Amino acid sequence: MPGRTDLWLEAFRHPELGNASYLVGSGGDAGVIDPVRDVGSYLVRARERGARIRWVLETHLHNDFLSGGPELARRSGAVLGAPKGSRLAVAHRAVSDGERLDLGSGQLVGRATPGHTPEHTSYLLLDQHGRPRRLFSGGSLMVGSAARPDLLGPRHTLPLARDEWATLRRYTRELPDPVTVHPTHAGGSFCGVGASPASASTVGRERRANPLIRARSFVQFVERYLTSDPFPGYYRGMRARNRRGAAPLGVAPEPPTPRSPSEVALAAGRPGVQVLDLRTHREFDAGHVPGSLYVGHEGAYTAWVGWTCRATDRFLLVGGTEADQVDAGRALRRIGFDRILGQLAGGWPSYEASGAPQRSTRRARMAALRRALHRGEPMVILDVRQPSEFAARHLPGARSVPLGEVGARSLQGLPRDLPIYVHCARGERSAVAVGRLEALGFEQVVHVTDGPEDW
């Protein structure tokens, strides 16, 4: 039948990054697009499919995670391909606009799509009849959005925004509506601007619904596209590290060393050591290691670590289960936070049973905060959402300190003898901030578990 094709695809979701990577194949040939640093899963799935990885392709120099491209290419015998302007320090093939890479009976075609970064390149998958089937768009086109152009600094923001405007117009001009779009960045990625949590779309759907594509002028486009919201601090050094090539992790990185409850409790007070609590914020508030930091284990939790900690810190992991702790250790290494001292042996149940010291956090809803404010009770309201969220709507008298800026300097002068009500939109970011405040010695911290919409 003329419509049949032997193309196949597997997506690898990385929710802690808000990202995805892809194993795509035609017959016995495969390619991997934007692999994360731990490469074992790609090798296993290719082997299970009886496929040989021929290409390992980067869409751009990533700001949010360390690429596993060089190691995966070395272990699989594949060719590492990267955009022509990336100037990788490791052996690779520089992919130019329009360059065709054979993949079984199909082809991957490099398409220069600058905007998110200057060198950004997407890959269009053609079937055996030369028809376009799938677009691996990196950050140049996300579901309902596109990745932001300001990560390289203000000098580059507007020129890259103009490049992105041209890239989106090229997509809609040259690609047919049925082509499936597979972005690297998705909702939850701080590389994005208002993206949907959906992991795939089509060119036609984006043509009809993406507000950036629907903009009638460049001015209207930048009004919808540009943001002044901050991004995680660890992004700043990631591009250079990816250009040099990350240190290899191996196919299956060793799990963190088990540590006893007493070792974890003692470590929480040491300079440069961060005890990271991976449970839900309800569990954290009910009881946690004194001095530990809540980061959760759902959503883009490694961004909270990269925002509130340093790569030079040493980490101990506390989760509901050892499996959660092992998973978090792997996720931290994806962003280059490699100094992991260990994990709590047996997970939180072992700590709770040990009788080691705990601390709990007071919780409140917006309704209770409103009643306290109505009564005129002395308090501080700390809003840890992004500046754009604060500007759109905020509580009366609230102080804006975005989560990434919560630290000793930003909290200087904050009274320590008043209740500090900390809120975000849904309770996750405020839980991270509460842990920071407690670690800095604030005693009367109240975790508000809902947001201004519930005011």
VOBABA-456318 format. One record per residue (C-alpha): residue number from 1; y, x, z; residue in one letter. Coordinates in Angstrom, 1 decimal. Last residue first. Example, Ala and Ser with C-alpha at 12.3 -4.5 7.8 and 13.67 -1.06 7.14 Angstrom:
2
> num,c2,c1,c3,residu
> 2,-1.1,13.7,7.1,s
> 1,-4.5,12.3,7.8,a
% end
This chain:
455
> num,c2,c1,c3,residu
> 455,34.2,-8.3,47.7,w
> 454,30.8,-8.5,45.9,d
> 453,32.2,-7.1,42.6,e
> 452,33.8,-4.4,44.7,p
> 451,30.4,-2.9,45.6,g
> 450,27.2,-3.2,47.6,d
> 449,25.4,-1.1,50.2,t
> 448,28.4,0.0,52.3,v
> 447,27.1,3.0,54.3,h
> 446,29.1,3.4,57.5,v
> 445,30.0,6.9,58.8,v
> 444,31.1,7.3,62.4,q
> 443,29.8,10.8,63.1,e
> 442,31.5,13.0,60.5,f
> 441,30.0,16.6,61.0,g
> 440,30.0,17.9,57.4,l
> 439,26.3,17.1,57.0,a
> 438,27.1,13.5,58.0,e
> 437,29.8,13.3,55.3,l
> 436,27.4,14.7,52.6,r
> 435,24.7,12.3,53.6,g
> 434,27.2,9.4,53.3,v
> 433,28.2,10.7,49.8,a
> 432,24.7,10.4,48.5,v
> 431,24.3,6.9,50.0,a
> 430,27.7,6.0,48.4,s
> 429,26.3,7.0,45.0,r
> 428,23.3,4.7,45.4,e
> 427,24.9,1.6,47.0,g
> 426,25.6,-0.6,44.0,r
> 425,29.2,0.0,42.9,a
> 424,30.4,2.7,45.3,c
> 423,31.1,2.5,49.0,h
> 422,31.8,4.5,52.1,v
> 421,33.2,2.9,55.2,y
> 420,34.5,5.6,57.5,i
> 419,34.7,4.3,61.1,p
> 418,37.5,6.1,63.0,l
> 417,37.5,9.1,65.4,d
> 416,36.9,11.7,62.7,r
> 415,40.1,11.1,60.8,p
> 414,40.2,12.5,57.3,l
> 413,42.6,15.4,57.2,g
> 412,40.5,17.5,54.9,q
> 411,38.0,15.3,53.1,l
> 410,38.7,16.7,49.7,s
> 409,38.4,20.3,51.0,r
> 408,35.2,19.8,53.0,a
> 407,33.4,18.0,50.3,g
> 406,33.1,14.8,48.2,v
> 405,34.5,15.9,44.8,e
> 404,31.4,15.0,42.8,g
> 403,31.3,11.6,44.4,l
> 402,34.7,10.6,43.3,p
> 401,37.2,10.5,46.2,v
> 400,39.4,7.4,45.9,s
> 399,40.9,6.1,49.2,r
> 398,40.8,2.4,49.7,a
> 397,43.8,0.6,51.1,g
> 396,43.0,-2.7,49.4,p
> 395,39.6,-2.5,47.6,l
> 394,39.4,-1.3,44.1,h
> 393,39.4,-2.5,40.5,r
> 392,39.9,-1.0,37.0,a
> 391,41.6,2.2,38.4,a
> 390,38.7,2.8,40.8,f
> 389,36.1,2.4,37.9,e
> 388,38.1,4.9,35.7,s
> 387,38.4,7.3,38.6,p
> 386,34.6,7.4,39.0,q
> 385,33.1,5.8,42.1,r
> 384,33.3,7.4,45.6,v
> 383,35.5,4.8,47.3,d
> 382,36.2,5.7,50.9,l
> 381,37.6,3.0,53.2,i
> 380,39.0,4.4,56.4,v
> 379,39.1,2.2,59.6,m
> 378,41.2,0.7,62.3,p
> 377,40.3,-3.0,62.8,e
> 376,42.9,-5.4,61.4,g
> 375,40.7,-8.5,61.9,r
> 374,40.8,-9.1,58.1,h
> 373,39.7,-5.5,57.5,l
> 372,36.6,-6.1,59.7,a
> 371,35.9,-9.4,57.9,r
> 370,36.1,-7.7,54.5,r
> 369,33.8,-4.9,55.6,l
> 368,31.3,-7.4,56.8,a
> 367,31.4,-9.2,53.4,a
> 366,31.1,-5.9,51.6,m
> 365,27.8,-5.3,53.2,r
> 364,27.1,-2.9,56.1,a
> 363,24.7,0.0,57.0,r
> 362,24.8,2.3,60.0,r
> 361,23.0,5.6,59.4,t
> 360,20.0,7.0,61.3,s
> 359,19.2,10.5,62.5,r
> 358,15.8,12.0,63.2,q
> 357,14.4,14.7,65.4,p
> 356,10.7,15.7,65.1,a
> 355,8.2,13.3,66.6,g
> 354,5.5,14.5,64.3,s
> 353,4.5,11.0,63.1,a
> 352,7.8,10.5,61.3,e
> 351,7.6,13.9,59.7,y
> 350,4.0,13.3,58.5,s
> 349,4.9,9.9,57.1,p
> 348,7.8,11.6,55.2,w
> 347,5.7,13.7,52.8,g
> 346,2.3,15.2,53.7,g
> 345,3.6,18.7,53.8,a
> 344,7.4,18.6,53.4,l
> 343,8.3,20.6,50.3,q
> 342,9.1,24.2,49.7,g
> 341,11.7,26.9,49.4,l
> 340,13.0,25.8,46.0,i
> 339,15.4,28.3,44.5,r
> 338,15.1,27.2,40.9,d
> 337,18.0,24.9,40.4,f
> 336,18.2,25.6,36.6,g
> 335,18.7,22.0,35.4,i
> 334,15.1,21.5,34.4,r
> 333,14.0,23.3,37.6,r
> 332,15.4,20.5,39.6,l
> 331,13.2,18.0,37.7,a
> 330,10.0,20.0,38.3,r
> 329,10.8,20.2,42.1,g
> 328,11.5,16.4,42.0,a
> 327,8.1,15.7,40.5,d
> 326,6.4,17.8,43.2,v
> 325,8.3,16.0,45.9,q
> 324,7.5,12.5,44.5,d
> 323,3.8,13.5,44.4,a
> 322,4.0,14.7,48.0,e
> 321,4.9,11.2,49.0,t
> 320,7.8,9.4,50.6,g
> 319,10.0,12.4,49.8,g
> 318,11.5,15.4,51.5,v
> 317,12.2,18.5,49.4,l
> 316,13.5,21.8,50.7,l
> 315,16.1,23.6,48.6,f
> 314,17.9,26.9,48.5,r
> 313,21.4,27.1,47.3,d
> 312,22.4,29.4,44.4,t
> 311,22.3,26.6,41.9,a
> 310,25.0,24.9,43.9,r
> 309,25.0,21.5,45.6,c
> 308,27.0,18.2,45.3,t
> 307,27.3,17.7,41.6,w
> 306,24.1,19.4,40.5,g
> 305,22.2,17.5,43.2,v
> 304,23.8,14.2,42.2,w
> 303,23.0,15.0,38.5,a
> 302,19.4,15.5,39.6,t
> 301,19.4,11.9,40.7,y
> 300,20.0,10.4,37.3,a
> 299,18.0,7.2,37.9,g
> 298,15.4,7.1,40.6,e
> 297,14.3,9.6,43.3,h
> 296,17.1,9.3,45.8,g
> 295,19.6,12.1,46.5,v
> 294,20.2,11.8,50.2,y
> 293,21.2,15.0,51.9,l
> 292,19.7,16.4,55.1,s
> 291,21.7,17.4,58.1,g
> 290,19.5,15.5,60.6,p
> 289,16.2,14.7,59.0,v
> 288,16.2,11.0,58.1,h
> 287,15.8,7.5,59.6,g
> 286,16.7,3.9,58.7,a
> 285,19.5,5.1,56.5,d
> 284,17.1,7.2,54.4,f
> 283,14.6,4.3,54.0,e
> 282,17.3,2.0,52.8,r
> 281,18.7,4.8,50.6,h
> 280,15.3,5.0,48.8,t
> 279,13.4,8.2,49.3,r
> 278,14.1,11.6,47.7,l
> 277,15.7,13.3,50.7,d
> 276,17.0,16.8,49.8,l
> 275,17.1,19.5,52.6,v
> 274,19.8,21.9,51.5,q
> 273,19.8,25.5,52.7,v
> 272,22.9,27.7,52.1,g
> 271,23.7,28.0,55.8,p
> 270,20.8,26.9,58.1,r
> 269,20.9,23.6,59.9,g
> 268,18.3,21.7,57.7,a
> 267,15.9,24.7,57.9,a
> 266,15.0,23.9,61.5,l
> 265,14.0,20.3,60.7,a
> 264,12.0,21.4,57.7,v
> 263,10.1,24.1,59.6,e
> 262,9.3,21.6,62.4,s
> 261,8.0,19.1,59.9,p
> 260,5.7,21.7,58.4,s
> 259,6.3,23.2,54.9,r
> 258,4.1,22.9,51.8,p
> 257,5.1,25.4,49.0,t
> 256,6.6,23.7,46.0,p
> 255,4.3,23.0,43.1,p
> 254,3.5,25.8,40.6,e
> 253,4.9,25.2,37.1,p
> 252,2.4,24.0,34.6,a
> 251,2.8,25.4,31.1,v
> 250,4.9,28.3,32.2,g
> 249,8.5,28.2,33.6,l
> 248,10.2,30.6,31.1,p
> 247,13.6,32.0,31.9,a
> 246,16.2,30.0,29.9,a
> 245,17.5,31.3,26.5,g
> 244,20.8,33.1,26.0,r
> 243,22.4,30.2,24.2,r
> 242,20.9,27.8,26.7,n
> 241,22.4,29.8,29.5,r
> 240,25.8,29.7,27.8,a
> 239,25.7,25.9,27.4,r
> 238,24.5,25.4,31.0,m
> 237,27.4,27.1,32.8,g
> 236,29.9,24.3,32.9,r
> 235,27.3,21.5,33.2,y
> 234,26.6,22.5,36.8,y
> 233,29.9,20.8,37.9,g
> 232,28.7,17.3,37.1,p
> 231,31.1,15.3,35.0,f
> 230,34.6,14.1,35.8,p
> 229,36.1,10.9,34.4,d
> 228,39.0,11.4,32.1,s
> 227,37.5,9.4,29.3,t
> 226,37.8,9.3,25.5,l
> 225,35.8,7.0,23.4,y
> 224,37.4,3.5,23.5,r
> 223,41.0,4.6,23.2,e
> 222,39.8,7.4,20.9,v
> 221,38.4,4.8,18.4,f
> 220,41.5,2.6,18.5,q
> 219,43.6,5.6,17.6,v
> 218,41.2,6.6,14.9,f
> 217,41.5,3.2,13.3,s
> 216,39.5,0.0,13.0,r
> 215,37.0,0.7,15.8,a
> 214,33.6,-1.0,14.9,r
> 213,31.7,2.3,15.0,i
> 212,33.0,3.1,18.5,l
> 211,32.4,-0.5,19.7,p
> 210,28.7,-0.3,18.6,n
> 209,27.6,-3.8,17.8,a
> 208,27.3,-4.4,14.1,r
> 207,26.9,-0.9,12.7,r
> 206,24.8,0.0,15.8,e
> 205,22.4,-2.8,15.0,r
> 204,22.2,-1.7,11.4,g
> 203,21.6,1.9,12.2,v
> 202,18.8,0.9,14.4,t
> 201,18.3,1.2,18.2,s
> 200,16.4,3.2,20.7,a
> 199,16.3,4.1,24.4,s
> 198,18.1,1.1,25.8,a
> 197,20.1,2.0,29.0,p
> 196,23.3,1.2,27.0,s
> 195,26.0,3.9,26.8,a
> 194,29.4,3.6,28.4,g
> 193,30.5,7.2,27.5,v
> 192,27.6,9.7,27.5,g
> 191,27.2,13.3,28.6,c
> 190,26.9,11.9,32.2,f
> 189,23.5,10.6,31.2,s
> 188,22.5,7.3,32.9,g
> 187,22.4,5.3,29.7,g
> 186,20.9,7.4,26.9,a
> 185,21.2,11.0,25.6,h
> 184,18.6,12.4,23.2,t
> 183,19.1,9.5,20.8,p
> 182,16.4,7.9,18.6,h
> 181,17.9,5.7,15.9,v
> 180,15.5,3.7,13.7,t
> 179,16.6,3.4,10.1,v
> 178,16.5,-0.3,9.0,p
> 177,20.3,-0.5,8.3,d
> 176,20.4,2.1,5.5,p
> 175,22.0,5.5,6.1,l
> 174,24.9,7.0,4.1,e
> 173,28.1,5.1,4.9,r
> 172,27.2,4.0,8.4,t
> 171,26.1,7.5,9.4,y
> 170,29.1,9.2,7.7,r
> 169,31.5,6.9,9.5,r
> 168,29.9,7.9,12.8,l
> 167,30.2,11.6,11.9,t
> 166,33.9,11.3,10.9,a
> 165,34.8,9.7,14.2,w
> 164,32.8,12.4,16.0,e
> 163,34.7,15.2,14.2,d
> 162,38.0,13.5,15.2,r
> 161,36.8,13.5,18.8,a
> 160,35.8,17.1,18.5,l
> 159,39.4,18.0,17.4,p
> 158,40.7,15.9,20.3,l
> 157,38.5,17.4,23.1,t
> 156,38.4,21.1,22.0,h
> 155,41.4,22.5,23.9,r
> 154,40.7,20.1,26.8,p
> 153,37.4,21.7,27.8,g
> 152,33.9,22.2,26.4,l
> 151,32.6,18.9,28.0,l
> 150,35.4,16.9,26.4,d
> 149,33.6,15.4,23.4,p
> 148,31.6,12.6,25.0,r
> 147,28.2,11.5,23.7,a
> 146,28.3,8.4,21.5,a
> 145,28.2,4.6,22.2,s
> 144,26.3,1.4,21.9,g
> 143,22.9,3.1,21.8,v
> 142,23.8,6.7,21.3,m
> 141,25.0,8.5,18.2,l
> 140,26.1,12.1,18.0,s
> 139,24.3,12.9,21.3,g
> 138,21.0,13.9,19.8,g
> 137,20.7,11.7,16.7,s
> 136,17.0,11.9,15.9,f
> 135,17.2,9.4,12.9,l
> 134,14.0,7.7,11.8,r
> 133,12.7,6.2,8.6,r
> 132,14.6,7.6,5.6,p
> 131,12.6,7.2,2.3,r
> 130,11.4,10.3,0.5,g
> 129,8.1,8.6,-0.5,h
> 128,6.1,10.7,2.0,q
> 127,8.3,9.5,4.8,d
> 126,11.7,11.0,5.6,l
> 125,12.8,11.9,9.2,l
> 124,16.5,12.5,9.6,l
> 123,17.4,15.3,12.1,y
> 122,20.8,15.6,13.8,s
> 121,23.0,18.7,14.1,t
> 120,25.7,19.4,16.6,h
> 119,27.5,22.8,16.1,e
> 118,30.9,21.7,17.3,p
> 117,29.6,19.7,20.3,t
> 116,29.7,15.9,21.0,h
> 115,31.6,15.6,17.7,g
> 114,29.7,17.5,15.0,p
> 113,27.0,15.8,12.9,t
> 112,25.6,18.4,10.4,a
> 111,22.5,16.7,9.1,r
> 110,19.1,18.6,9.1,g
> 109,16.4,16.8,7.1,v
> 108,12.9,16.4,8.5,l
> 107,10.3,15.9,5.9,q
> 106,7.2,13.9,5.2,g
> 105,3.6,14.5,3.9,s
> 104,3.0,16.9,6.8,g
> 103,6.3,18.0,8.1,l
> 102,8.4,20.1,5.7,d
> 101,11.9,21.1,6.8,l
> 100,14.7,20.1,4.5,r
> 99,18.2,21.6,4.8,e
> 98,21.0,19.1,4.1,g
> 97,23.4,20.6,6.6,d
> 96,22.1,24.0,7.7,s
> 95,19.4,24.8,10.2,v
> 94,19.5,28.4,11.7,a
> 93,15.9,29.5,12.2,r
> 92,15.3,31.1,15.5,h
> 91,14.7,34.4,17.4,a
> 90,16.6,34.3,20.7,v
> 89,20.3,35.0,21.2,a
> 88,21.2,31.5,19.8,l
> 87,24.2,31.4,17.6,r
> 86,24.7,27.6,17.8,s
> 85,26.6,27.3,14.6,g
> 84,23.7,26.9,12.2,k
> 83,22.1,24.2,14.4,p
> 82,18.8,25.2,15.9,a
> 81,15.2,25.6,14.7,g
> 80,12.4,27.3,16.6,l
> 79,9.4,27.9,14.4,v
> 78,6.1,27.0,15.9,a
> 77,3.5,29.4,17.3,g
> 76,2.7,26.9,20.1,s
> 75,3.4,29.1,23.1,r
> 74,6.4,30.9,21.5,r
> 73,8.0,27.8,20.1,a
> 72,7.5,26.0,23.5,l
> 71,9.1,28.9,25.3,e
> 70,12.2,29.1,23.0,p
> 69,12.7,25.3,23.0,g
> 68,12.3,24.7,26.8,g
> 67,16.0,23.8,27.0,s
> 66,17.9,24.0,30.2,l
> 65,19.6,20.7,31.1,f
> 64,23.0,18.9,31.0,d
> 63,25.2,21.0,28.7,n
> 62,22.8,21.3,25.8,h
> 61,23.4,23.5,22.9,l
> 60,22.8,21.1,20.0,h
> 59,20.2,19.1,18.1,t
> 58,17.5,21.6,19.0,e
> 57,14.2,21.7,17.0,l
> 56,10.7,23.0,17.7,v
> 55,8.9,22.9,14.4,w
> 54,5.2,23.5,13.4,r
> 53,3.4,21.9,16.4,i
> 52,-0.2,21.6,15.2,r
> 51,-1.8,18.2,15.7,a
> 50,-5.2,17.1,16.9,g
> 49,-3.6,14.2,18.7,r
> 48,-4.9,15.4,22.1,e
> 47,-3.6,18.9,21.2,r
> 46,-0.1,17.5,20.4,a
> 45,-0.1,15.6,23.7,r
> 44,-1.1,18.6,25.8,v
> 43,1.4,21.0,24.2,l
> 42,4.2,18.5,24.6,y
> 41,3.3,17.9,28.2,s
> 40,3.2,21.6,29.1,g
> 39,6.8,22.4,28.1,v
> 38,8.7,22.4,31.4,d
> 37,12.2,23.3,30.2,r
> 36,13.0,20.1,28.4,v
> 35,12.4,19.7,24.7,p
> 34,15.2,18.6,22.3,d
> 33,13.0,17.6,19.3,i
> 32,9.4,18.5,19.0,v
> 31,7.7,18.7,15.6,g
> 30,4.2,17.9,14.5,a
> 29,1.8,18.5,11.6,d
> 28,-1.7,17.0,11.5,g
> 27,-0.8,13.8,9.8,g
> 26,2.9,13.4,10.0,s
> 25,4.4,14.0,13.4,g
> 24,7.1,13.4,16.0,v
> 23,7.1,14.6,19.6,l
> 22,10.4,13.5,21.0,y
> 21,12.8,14.2,23.9,s
> 20,14.6,11.7,26.1,a
> 19,17.6,11.7,28.4,n
> 18,19.3,10.0,31.4,g
> 17,18.7,13.3,33.2,l
> 16,16.6,11.9,36.1,e
> 15,15.3,9.4,33.6,p
> 14,13.5,12.0,31.5,h
> 13,11.6,9.9,28.9,r
> 12,9.2,11.6,26.5,f
> 11,9.0,9.7,23.2,a
> 10,5.9,9.8,21.0,e
> 9,6.1,9.4,17.2,l
> 8,3.8,8.9,14.2,w
> 7,4.3,9.1,10.5,l
> 6,1.3,8.3,8.3,d
> 5,3.1,5.9,6.1,t
> 4,2.4,2.5,4.5,r
> 3,5.0,0.7,2.5,g
> 2,3.4,1.4,-0.9,p
> 1,0.0,0.0,0.0,m
% end
